[in-house]
Amino acid sequence: MTSLSEKERQIAAAALRVFARYGLKRTTMNDIAEEAGVVRQTLYNVFANKDEVIHGTLLFYTEMLRQQTKEAWDGEQDLGRKLDLLFKHYILASWDTVRATPDAGDLESGTHVAAKRAMAEADAAMEEMLTELFAPYTEALERNGHHLPDFAALVNAVVMALKHRIEDRDVLLKRLGSLRTMVLSAVA
């Protein structure tokens, strides 16, 4: 996954605020440029079109969520607690954002082409993060019939499926609790 430049991050952060305010469909490039404090030409020099802004905004947002999760993990040793923090900072935060933002489901669901491309990149980064999280438990995972990269990919796929398909937050919390229990059993 490519890292965003400082200007791309500035514009993506502004676009995120505008998308939250107006929704994906109603937001214009003018709205984004104004919120970012740049002229339209600067916006177009950084992002060629709205699809590229959407792509960059999703990369920015998911990178921000992963960074917040990693910061929350700092100094934490307990895997169960780390899973709770992952669910809080990455899954529930984005679930809440999607439900509070007009058209945000289009961004995360992958129905929009640029969003789909960005979410594939975000999924790869999350799988890498989960692989690192579960790496200390490789021996236990293998003893229980799991292969580390496949296990990380599976957990990521389950978490994303839960996040995208469940509409009730309490139900989502229960399912994440079940997933937590299953992960902890797999590394025991």
Residue, then its C-alpha position, 0 to 999 in steps of 0.5 A: m500500500t502506498s503512503l499518502s503525501e502530506k498534501e494528500r493527507q490534508i485533502a483526504a482529511a478535508a474530504l472525509r469531513v465533507f463526505a460526513r457532512y454531505g454524503l458521497k454523492r452530493t459532495t463536489m470537488n469545490d466542497i473538498a477544495e474549500e474545506a481543504g483550504v486549497v484552490r481547485q487546481t491544487l486539488y486536481n493536481v493532487f487527485a485527478n478526479k473525485d474517484e481518486v479523492i474517494h480512494g485517497t480518503l479511504l486509504f487515509y481513514t483506514e490508515m488512521l484507524r490502524q494507527q489509533t489501534k496500534e497506539a492503543w496496543d502500545g504496552e498492552q500484552d494481553l491478546g484478549r485486550k488487544l482484540d477488544l482494542l482492535f474492535k473498538h478502534y477499527i471495527l466499531a469506530s468505522w461502523d459508527t461512522v458509516r451509520a452516521t454519514p450519508d452514503a458512507g456505506d457506498l465507501e466501505s461496502g465496495t460498491h463504488v469502484a474507487a472504494k473497492r480498490a481502496m478497501a482491497e488495499a486496506d484489507a491487505a494492510m489489516e491482514e498484515m497487522l493481524t499477522e503481526l498480532f498473532a505471530p507470537y502465537t504461531e506455535a499454538l495456532e499450528r498445534n491447533g491446525h491453523h496456519l498464521p497468514d491464513f488465520a489472520a486472513l480469516v479473522n480479517a474476513v470475518v470481522m469485515a463481514l460482520k461490520h458490513r452485514i450487521e445493522d444492530r450495534d448490540v448484535l455486532l458486539k455479541r458477534l465480535g465477543s464470539l469471535r474474540t472467544m474463538v481466537l483466544s481458543a485457537v491460540a491456547 
